[in-house]
């Protein structure tokens, strides 16, 4: 059976939050009647994340885990999942930040209100092209993907989603933004050089 949707979920030490979230994702896609897969990419967790996902996968055959073995960063985890995914449409899930989005817009990513939105979907061809070229391993990878999409002339469309924030996020605007800013500046330079 051909998979229509692949949902990639990067995870690092998420044993506590993942079970209920996976149940929500599976419940949503089970109700759609389209073939799907949920791929949790474990980014070197030191807790029971891998075992937790495997327990869910034993009950839900649409769920599987891809352990990376060591912590490489959210961008590396999403890239690995997007390139292993088999769906005609591929999306990943995560979180957002408004201050960071304002800053990103000033650095050249135009026309995107929320670059850090945790839901992004791609056709299989776009996912393979964009994530195959992705070089940012950290949290700034979202911006590099969007910059590459714009540089390639791909259509980028934002749609409204209902979002309920979950406690326990490991990303803080003040602590993560300086590193993300450096990642974005480097990504912008790579994409700019690639256009020449």
N, C-alpha and C positions, 0 to 999 in steps of 0.2 A: 504494500500500500504506500502510495506517495504521501509524504508528510507535507501538509500545507503550511503550518505554523511551527516555528522553532522559537522557544522562549529561553533565552540565556540569562542566568542569574549568577553574577559573580558573588562569591561568599568568602568571608574571612572571619572565623570564630563566630558563626551564626547558629550554633546548635540550638540555642534557646528560641530565637525568633523564626527560624526557617520552617518548622513543622506546620504552624498555622498558616503561614504565608503560602507554602506549597499547596496546602489544602484549598486555599482561595483560588490560586491559579488553576489548579486541576479542575475545581468546580466550575470555574468560568468556561474553560475550554471544553469540558465534557458537555456542557449545555449548548455548545455551538454546532455540534455534529460534524466537525471537520477534523481530519487527522492532524495530530499535533505531537510535539515532544517538548519536554521541559528538561533543560540541561543546566545543572548546577555546577559551576566551575569553582572548585575549592582552591583558594589561593594560599595554600600552605597553612591551613588552620592548625592550631595547637589544641583545640578542644575536640569535641565529638561531632563536628560538622559532617564529616564524610560518613560516619556510621549512621547519623541521623537521616541523611539523605538516602542511604542504602535501605534503611528501615522503611522509609516512605516508598521507595522504588519497589520493594517487595510486595506492597499492596497496590501500587499504581505503576503499571508497566510503562507508562508514558514518561516517567521520571527517571533520569539517570544522573550519575555524578562523574565529573572529570576532575580527578585530583591532580594538581600541578606539582605537588611534592614540596615546593618551597614558596615562600611569599615573594611574588614578583610585581605586585601592584594591580590595581583594578583594571587598568588598560590592558595589561597582559592577559588577565583572566577573561575579559570580554572578547579580546581578539581570539584567544584560543577557542572559546565557545562558538563564536561566529563562524570560524573556519572549520569546525568539526560538525556544526549543525547541518541538517539535511533538508530543512524546510524550504519551500519556495519563497516564503516570507519569514524573515528572521527579526526578532526584537529582543532587546535586553531591558531589564528593569533595575531601577535604583532610586536616587533622591535628587533634590534641587536646591539652588541658592540664588536669591535675587541680587545681592550686592555683587557677587561674582559675575552674574550675567551682564550687569551694567558695565563692569570693567572689561569683559570679553568683547562687548560691542565696540568699545573704544579702541580695541586692538585689531580690528579688521574683520570680525565676523558680523556682517551686516544682515539685517532682515530676519534675525532669529531672536525672539523675545526671551526664550529660556533654553540656553545651550546645555544646561545641566539637568534638564528634565530627565527623570529616570526611565522614561518609556521612549524608545526609539525603534522604529521598524524599518526594514530594508528588504528589497527584493534580493533573491539569492545572488544574482549577478553583481548588484551594487555592494552587498556585504562582502563578497569575495574580493572584489577590486579594492574597496576602501580598507577593510581590515587586513588584507594581505600587504598593503603598503604602510599600515599604521606603525609608528615607531615610539609613540609615547606610552610608557608602561603605567604611569600613575593616573591620578584622578583627572588630569587635564586632557585625557585622551578624547573625551567627547568633542572638545573644540577642534582637535586635529581632524577627527572624522568629518565634522561639518565643513571645515576649511577645505579639505580634500574633495568633498562632494561639490561644493561651490566651484572650486577650480576645475573640476571635471565637467561642469555644466549640468550636473544632476539636479532634478527638481527636488526641493526640500519644502515640505509643507508642515506647518504646525497645526495640531488639532487640540481642542480642550479635552482634558481628562479629569475625572474625579480622583482625588488623591487623599488618602488618610495616612498621616505621618505615623510612623511607629517609633516608640521609644527605643533608645539604645544605639542610635546612629553613631558611627565612629568618626564622622567627618564634621569638623567645626570650621566655620567660615574664617575665623581669625587664625586658627592653627594651620589649616590646609591651604588657604589661598596664596600665601607667598610661594610655596612650592609649585602650586598649580600655575601661577603666573609665569614662573620660569619655564615650565613645561610648554605653556602656550606660546611664549615668545620663540622658543626653539622650534616648535611645530610650524609656526607661521613662517619662520625662516626657511625651513625645509620645503614647505609647500610653494613659497615664492620662488625659491631656486628651481623647483621642479617645473614651474611654468616657463622658465627661460629655455 
